[in-house]
């Protein structure tokens, strides 16, 4: 059994003649006891430190095992995620390609329908415009024909009226009233002379100020109307 400091301190030695000095022995035992206590204390501290180090070593060994296991799990998980991501990306790419193809097909159909509809509408507009142009041309031609007929008839009518105006009956009708008065009608001649003097005083305005327009002259002058109608109509 290992000695303790107390065992050393309580150790008693028997005495005999010419033996060791008891005080020296006691002092030495006290020093040994003290050194032994220090050694035990250091040993306990070293054992405690060793135990703590062993606990740390065990903890780090367990942590290493856990990390290794985590690495293995993480690698396995990464492989699974990578595989899943590859599959999902393939599905997404395939779905995107299908959607793109559908959109392209739909756009092509809509474009074709729009082009066909636009072409049909353009044909309808062109056909309608052509028909209207033809109708307008026919109406214009018919109107020109009617205008020519009217012009010819009006020309004939005005020429006939002009011939009537130039007849002797109109000349006779337009003679001055004084030509019908004989020399024996002295009083009537005097009255006519007075009226002619009054007319000369009043009629002092320039001829240009009282001129009628060409159309108004034509309304009272058949020859002017005939000249107007003989112009080349546009």
BALOBA-1460 file (C-alpha; in Angstrom, 3 decimals):
// residues 234
<rec num="1" residu="x" x="0.000" y="0.000" z="0.000"/>
<rec num="2" residu="x" x="1.432" y="3.399" z="-0.929"/>
<rec num="3" residu="x" x="2.602" y="5.690" z="1.850"/>
<rec num="4" residu="x" x="0.765" y="8.853" z="2.612"/>
<rec num="5" residu="x" x="2.273" y="12.062" z="3.990"/>
<rec num="6" residu="x" x="0.490" y="11.351" z="7.220"/>
<rec num="7" residu="x" x="2.189" y="7.950" z="7.454"/>
<rec num="8" residu="x" x="5.563" y="9.566" z="7.006"/>
<rec num="9" residu="x" x="4.745" y="12.293" z="9.509"/>
<rec num="10" residu="x" x="3.584" y="9.791" z="12.174"/>
<rec num="11" residu="x" x="6.453" y="7.419" z="11.647"/>
<rec num="12" residu="x" x="8.350" y="6.785" z="14.884"/>
<rec num="13" residu="x" x="11.799" y="5.283" z="15.057"/>
<rec num="14" residu="x" x="13.211" y="3.400" z="18.060"/>
<rec num="15" residu="x" x="16.285" y="4.866" z="19.713"/>
<rec num="16" residu="x" x="19.450" y="3.251" z="20.777"/>
<rec num="17" residu="x" x="22.895" y="4.297" z="21.671"/>
<rec num="18" residu="x" x="24.854" y="6.228" z="19.160"/>
<rec num="19" residu="x" x="21.815" y="6.383" z="16.830"/>
<rec num="20" residu="x" x="20.742" y="9.286" z="14.513"/>
<rec num="21" residu="x" x="19.932" y="12.680" z="15.858"/>
<rec num="22" residu="x" x="16.247" y="12.658" z="16.428"/>
<rec num="23" residu="x" x="15.725" y="16.321" z="15.545"/>
<rec num="24" residu="x" x="17.611" y="15.893" z="12.298"/>
<rec num="25" residu="x" x="15.513" y="12.861" z="11.471"/>
<rec num="26" residu="x" x="12.299" y="14.726" z="12.269"/>
<rec num="27" residu="x" x="13.344" y="17.695" z="10.186"/>
<rec num="28" residu="x" x="14.183" y="15.434" z="7.310"/>
<rec num="29" residu="x" x="10.884" y="13.595" z="7.648"/>
<rec num="30" residu="x" x="9.048" y="16.899" z="7.656"/>
<rec num="31" residu="x" x="10.864" y="17.868" z="4.430"/>
<rec num="32" residu="x" x="10.116" y="14.473" z="2.893"/>
<rec num="33" residu="x" x="6.479" y="14.774" z="3.927"/>
<rec num="34" residu="x" x="6.226" y="18.211" z="2.373"/>
<rec num="35" residu="x" x="7.916" y="17.114" z="-0.846"/>
<rec num="36" residu="x" x="5.784" y="14.005" z="-0.968"/>
<rec num="37" residu="x" x="2.624" y="16.065" z="-0.511"/>
<rec num="38" residu="x" x="3.768" y="18.351" z="-3.357"/>
<rec num="39" residu="x" x="4.467" y="15.325" z="-5.520"/>
<rec num="40" residu="x" x="1.063" y="13.872" z="-4.781"/>
<rec num="41" residu="x" x="-0.597" y="17.227" z="-5.522"/>
<rec num="42" residu="x" x="1.210" y="17.477" z="-8.853"/>
<rec num="43" residu="x" x="0.326" y="13.857" z="-9.573"/>
<rec num="44" residu="x" x="-3.343" y="14.569" z="-8.843"/>
<rec num="45" residu="x" x="-3.245" y="17.664" z="-11.069"/>
<rec num="46" residu="x" x="-1.526" y="15.668" z="-13.794"/>
<rec num="47" residu="x" x="-4.106" y="12.894" z="-13.458"/>
<rec num="48" residu="x" x="-6.853" y="15.497" z="-13.602"/>
<rec num="49" residu="x" x="-5.304" y="17.136" z="-16.672"/>
<rec num="50" residu="x" x="-4.820" y="13.732" z="-18.259"/>
<rec num="51" residu="x" x="-8.418" y="12.828" z="-17.572"/>
<rec num="52" residu="x" x="-9.579" y="16.141" z="-19.023"/>
<rec num="53" residu="x" x="-7.341" y="15.572" z="-22.058"/>
<rec num="54" residu="x" x="-8.694" y="12.056" z="-22.468"/>
<rec num="55" residu="x" x="-12.240" y="13.432" z="-22.266"/>
<rec num="56" residu="x" x="-11.361" y="16.023" z="-24.904"/>
<rec num="57" residu="x" x="-9.735" y="13.362" z="-27.025"/>
<rec num="58" residu="x" x="-12.837" y="11.227" z="-26.731"/>
<rec num="59" residu="x" x="-15.016" y="14.235" z="-27.590"/>
<rec num="60" residu="x" x="-12.901" y="15.062" z="-30.636"/>
<rec num="61" residu="x" x="-12.890" y="11.406" z="-31.674"/>
<rec num="62" residu="x" x="-16.659" y="11.334" z="-31.398"/>
<rec num="63" residu="x" x="-16.851" y="14.683" z="-33.226"/>
<rec num="64" residu="x" x="-14.572" y="13.299" z="-35.927"/>
<rec num="65" residu="x" x="-16.777" y="10.256" z="-36.298"/>
<rec num="66" residu="x" x="-19.859" y="12.495" z="-36.405"/>
<rec num="67" residu="x" x="-18.209" y="14.771" z="-38.973"/>
<rec num="68" residu="x" x="-17.190" y="11.785" z="-41.053"/>
<rec num="69" residu="x" x="-20.717" y="10.484" z="-40.851"/>
<rec num="70" residu="x" x="-22.051" y="13.947" z="-41.712"/>
<rec num="71" residu="x" x="-19.676" y="14.165" z="-44.664"/>
<rec num="72" residu="x" x="-20.866" y="10.779" z="-45.851"/>
<rec num="73" residu="x" x="-24.509" y="11.816" z="-45.402"/>
<rec num="74" residu="x" x="-23.841" y="15.195" z="-47.036"/>
<rec num="75" residu="x" x="-22.097" y="13.526" z="-49.969"/>
<rec num="76" residu="x" x="-24.944" y="11.072" z="-50.326"/>
<rec num="77" residu="x" x="-27.454" y="13.920" z="-50.071"/>
<rec num="78" residu="x" x="-25.480" y="15.972" z="-52.601"/>
<rec num="79" residu="x" x="-25.442" y="13.025" z="-54.990"/>
<rec num="80" residu="x" x="-29.194" y="12.589" z="-54.564"/>
<rec num="81" residu="x" x="-29.810" y="16.341" z="-54.984"/>
<rec num="82" residu="x" x="-27.594" y="16.379" z="-58.057"/>
<rec num="83" residu="x" x="-29.422" y="13.417" z="-59.540"/>
<rec num="84" residu="x" x="-32.788" y="14.961" z="-58.676"/>
<rec num="85" residu="x" x="-31.700" y="18.333" z="-60.089"/>
<rec num="86" residu="x" x="-30.553" y="16.701" z="-63.321"/>
<rec num="87" residu="x" x="-33.854" y="14.898" z="-63.665"/>
<rec num="88" residu="x" x="-35.816" y="18.040" z="-62.793"/>
<rec num="89" residu="x" x="-33.771" y="20.125" z="-65.244"/>
<rec num="90" residu="x" x="-34.429" y="17.557" z="-67.954"/>
<rec num="91" residu="x" x="-38.142" y="17.703" z="-67.165"/>
<rec num="92" residu="x" x="-38.086" y="21.531" z="-67.194"/>
<rec num="93" residu="x" x="-36.158" y="21.640" z="-70.472"/>
<rec num="94" residu="x" x="-38.516" y="19.117" z="-72.055"/>
<rec num="95" residu="x" x="-41.553" y="21.019" z="-70.776"/>
<rec num="96" residu="x" x="-40.083" y="24.330" z="-71.986"/>
<rec num="97" residu="x" x="-39.380" y="22.852" z="-75.413"/>
<rec num="98" residu="x" x="-42.918" y="21.483" z="-75.628"/>
<rec num="99" residu="x" x="-44.374" y="24.833" z="-74.515"/>
<rec num="100" residu="x" x="-42.181" y="26.705" z="-76.985"/>
<rec num="101" residu="x" x="-43.215" y="24.371" z="-79.786"/>
<rec num="102" residu="x" x="-46.876" y="24.827" z="-78.874"/>
<rec num="103" residu="x" x="-46.479" y="28.616" z="-78.764"/>
<rec num="104" residu="x" x="-44.678" y="28.634" z="-82.116"/>
<rec num="105" residu="x" x="-47.353" y="26.418" z="-83.650"/>
<rec num="106" residu="x" x="-50.115" y="28.597" z="-82.203"/>
<rec num="107" residu="x" x="-48.368" y="31.774" z="-83.391"/>
<rec num="108" residu="x" x="-47.941" y="30.321" z="-86.877"/>
<rec num="109" residu="x" x="-51.637" y="29.379" z="-86.996"/>
<rec num="110" residu="x" x="-52.709" y="32.813" z="-85.789"/>
<rec num="111" residu="x" x="-50.328" y="34.480" z="-88.251"/>
<rec num="112" residu="x" x="-51.673" y="32.342" z="-91.090"/>
<rec num="113" residu="x" x="-55.263" y="33.126" z="-90.070"/>
<rec num="114" residu="x" x="-54.495" y="36.855" z="-89.857"/>
<rec num="115" residu="x" x="-52.790" y="36.838" z="-93.248"/>
<rec num="116" residu="x" x="-55.690" y="34.917" z="-94.814"/>
<rec num="117" residu="x" x="-58.235" y="37.250" z="-93.196"/>
<rec num="118" residu="x" x="-56.258" y="40.321" z="-94.302"/>
<rec num="119" residu="x" x="-55.996" y="39.014" z="-97.860"/>
<rec num="120" residu="x" x="-59.724" y="38.290" z="-97.970"/>
<rec num="121" residu="x" x="-60.513" y="41.726" z="-96.539"/>
<rec num="122" residu="x" x="-58.161" y="43.359" z="-99.038"/>
<rec num="123" residu="x" x="-59.836" y="41.463" z="-101.884"/>
<rec num="124" residu="x" x="-63.259" y="42.554" z="-100.631"/>
<rec num="125" residu="x" x="-62.129" y="46.180" z="-100.389"/>
<rec num="126" residu="x" x="-60.492" y="46.023" z="-103.838"/>
<rec num="127" residu="x" x="-63.580" y="44.381" z="-105.352"/>
<rec num="128" residu="x" x="-65.885" y="46.917" z="-103.707"/>
<rec num="129" residu="x" x="-63.657" y="49.816" z="-104.814"/>
<rec num="130" residu="x" x="-63.532" y="48.425" z="-108.361"/>
<rec num="131" residu="x" x="-67.301" y="48.037" z="-108.443"/>
<rec num="132" residu="x" x="-67.805" y="51.548" z="-107.101"/>
<rec num="133" residu="x" x="-65.285" y="52.939" z="-109.601"/>
<rec num="134" residu="x" x="-67.066" y="51.167" z="-112.440"/>
<rec num="135" residu="x" x="-70.446" y="52.390" z="-111.181"/>
<rec num="136" residu="x" x="-69.101" y="55.942" z="-110.828"/>
<rec num="137" residu="x" x="-67.598" y="55.783" z="-114.325"/>
<rec num="138" residu="x" x="-70.892" y="54.513" z="-115.736"/>
<rec num="139" residu="x" x="-72.864" y="57.207" z="-113.892"/>
<rec num="140" residu="x" x="-70.390" y="59.866" z="-115.061"/>
<rec num="141" residu="x" x="-70.618" y="58.656" z="-118.650"/>
<rec num="142" residu="x" x="-74.415" y="58.572" z="-118.448"/>
<rec num="143" residu="x" x="-74.447" y="62.079" z="-116.984"/>
<rec num="144" residu="x" x="-72.172" y="63.310" z="-119.768"/>
<rec num="145" residu="x" x="-74.512" y="61.774" z="-122.345"/>
<rec num="146" residu="x" x="-77.543" y="63.402" z="-120.708"/>
<rec num="147" residu="x" x="-75.640" y="66.715" z="-120.535"/>
<rec num="148" residu="x" x="-74.819" y="66.501" z="-124.249"/>
<rec num="149" residu="x" x="-78.474" y="65.748" z="-125.083"/>
<rec num="150" residu="x" x="-79.619" y="68.607" z="-122.867"/>
<rec num="151" residu="x" x="-77.027" y="70.907" z="-124.464"/>
<rec num="152" residu="x" x="-78.164" y="69.966" z="-127.957"/>
<rec num="153" residu="x" x="-81.828" y="70.399" z="-127.105"/>
<rec num="154" residu="x" x="-81.236" y="73.711" z="-125.337"/>
<rec num="155" residu="x" x="-79.113" y="74.925" z="-128.259"/>
<rec num="156" residu="x" x="-81.875" y="74.037" z="-130.708"/>
<rec num="157" residu="x" x="-84.464" y="75.704" z="-128.500"/>
<rec num="158" residu="x" x="-82.402" y="78.888" z="-128.124"/>
<rec num="159" residu="x" x="-81.640" y="78.991" z="-131.844"/>
<rec num="160" residu="x" x="-85.346" y="78.675" z="-132.546"/>
<rec num="161" residu="x" x="-86.144" y="81.430" z="-130.025"/>
<rec num="162" residu="x" x="-83.357" y="83.591" z="-131.505"/>
<rec num="163" residu="x" x="-84.857" y="83.179" z="-134.953"/>
<rec num="164" residu="x" x="-88.224" y="84.207" z="-133.555"/>
<rec num="165" residu="x" x="-86.680" y="87.266" z="-131.886"/>
<rec num="166" residu="x" x="-85.087" y="88.287" z="-135.188"/>
<rec num="167" residu="x" x="-88.418" y="88.064" z="-137.009"/>
<rec num="168" residu="x" x="-90.151" y="91.090" z="-138.495"/>
<rec num="169" residu="x" x="-92.922" y="90.847" z="-135.911"/>
<rec num="170" residu="x" x="-90.503" y="91.613" z="-133.094"/>
<rec num="171" residu="x" x="-88.942" y="94.460" z="-135.108"/>
<rec num="172" residu="x" x="-92.332" y="95.910" z="-135.646"/>
<rec num="173" residu="x" x="-93.228" y="95.435" z="-131.978"/>
<rec num="174" residu="x" x="-90.013" y="97.097" z="-130.766"/>
<rec num="175" residu="x" x="-90.393" y="100.254" z="-132.856"/>
<rec num="176" residu="x" x="-90.558" y="103.512" z="-130.826"/>
<rec num="177" residu="x" x="-94.013" y="104.731" z="-129.904"/>
<rec num="178" residu="x" x="-93.304" y="107.975" z="-131.717"/>
<rec num="179" residu="x" x="-93.230" y="106.192" z="-135.051"/>
<rec num="180" residu="x" x="-96.908" y="105.446" z="-134.640"/>
<rec num="181" residu="x" x="-97.739" y="109.086" z="-133.987"/>
<rec num="182" residu="x" x="-98.525" y="111.129" z="-137.074"/>
<rec num="183" residu="x" x="-97.756" y="114.801" z="-137.601"/>
<rec num="184" residu="x" x="-101.294" y="115.663" z="-136.694"/>
<rec num="185" residu="x" x="-100.811" y="114.478" z="-133.111"/>
<rec num="186" residu="x" x="-98.944" y="117.583" z="-131.933"/>
<rec num="187" residu="x" x="-99.837" y="117.300" z="-128.255"/>
<rec num="188" residu="x" x="-98.666" y="113.682" z="-128.050"/>
<rec num="189" residu="x" x="-95.322" y="114.584" z="-129.647"/>
<rec num="190" residu="x" x="-94.754" y="117.369" z="-127.124"/>
<rec num="191" residu="x" x="-95.424" y="114.953" z="-124.218"/>
<rec num="192" residu="x" x="-93.047" y="112.386" z="-125.668"/>
<rec num="193" residu="x" x="-90.320" y="115.011" z="-126.103"/>
<rec num="194" residu="x" x="-90.644" y="116.077" z="-122.450"/>
<rec num="195" residu="x" x="-90.425" y="112.454" z="-121.229"/>
<rec num="196" residu="x" x="-87.325" y="111.831" z="-123.369"/>
<rec num="197" residu="x" x="-85.600" y="114.897" z="-121.864"/>
<rec num="198" residu="x" x="-86.324" y="113.626" z="-118.330"/>
<rec num="199" residu="x" x="-84.934" y="110.207" z="-119.225"/>
<rec num="200" residu="x" x="-81.679" y="111.751" z="-120.517"/>
<rec num="201" residu="x" x="-81.184" y="113.673" z="-117.228"/>
<rec num="202" residu="x" x="-81.684" y="110.665" z="-114.980"/>
<rec num="203" residu="x" x="-79.557" y="108.186" z="-116.974"/>
<rec num="204" residu="x" x="-76.112" y="109.585" z="-116.080"/>
<rec num="205" residu="x" x="-74.513" y="106.490" z="-114.466"/>
<rec num="206" residu="x" x="-71.649" y="104.686" z="-116.277"/>
<rec num="207" residu="x" x="-72.632" y="101.712" z="-118.326"/>
<rec num="208" residu="x" x="-70.157" y="99.486" z="-116.501"/>
<rec num="209" residu="x" x="-71.894" y="100.141" z="-113.154"/>
<rec num="210" residu="x" x="-75.143" y="98.650" z="-114.341"/>
<rec num="211" residu="x" x="-73.769" y="95.784" z="-116.380"/>
<rec num="212" residu="x" x="-75.307" y="92.406" z="-115.595"/>
<rec num="213" residu="x" x="-73.268" y="89.184" z="-115.174"/>
<rec num="214" residu="x" x="-72.816" y="86.919" z="-118.155"/>
<rec num="215" residu="x" x="-75.370" y="84.515" z="-116.756"/>
<rec num="216" residu="x" x="-77.956" y="87.294" z="-116.185"/>
<rec num="217" residu="x" x="-77.370" y="88.623" z="-119.720"/>
<rec num="218" residu="x" x="-77.826" y="85.136" z="-121.060"/>
<rec num="219" residu="x" x="-81.166" y="84.909" z="-119.241"/>
<rec num="220" residu="x" x="-82.500" y="87.919" z="-121.205"/>
<rec num="221" residu="x" x="-80.369" y="87.558" z="-124.340"/>
<rec num="222" residu="x" x="-80.859" y="84.234" z="-126.216"/>
<rec num="223" residu="x" x="-77.755" y="84.844" z="-128.343"/>
<rec num="224" residu="x" x="-75.559" y="85.225" z="-125.223"/>
<rec num="225" residu="x" x="-77.054" y="82.015" z="-123.830"/>
<rec num="226" residu="x" x="-76.323" y="80.251" z="-127.132"/>
<rec num="227" residu="x" x="-72.695" y="81.458" z="-127.086"/>
<rec num="228" residu="x" x="-72.351" y="80.208" z="-123.500"/>
<rec num="229" residu="x" x="-73.699" y="76.780" z="-124.370"/>
<rec num="230" residu="x" x="-71.451" y="76.476" z="-127.449"/>
<rec num="231" residu="x" x="-68.370" y="76.579" z="-125.196"/>
<rec num="232" residu="x" x="-66.582" y="73.194" z="-124.840"/>
<rec num="233" residu="x" x="-68.005" y="71.658" z="-121.599"/>
<rec num="234" residu="x" x="-65.460" y="69.909" z="-119.340"/>
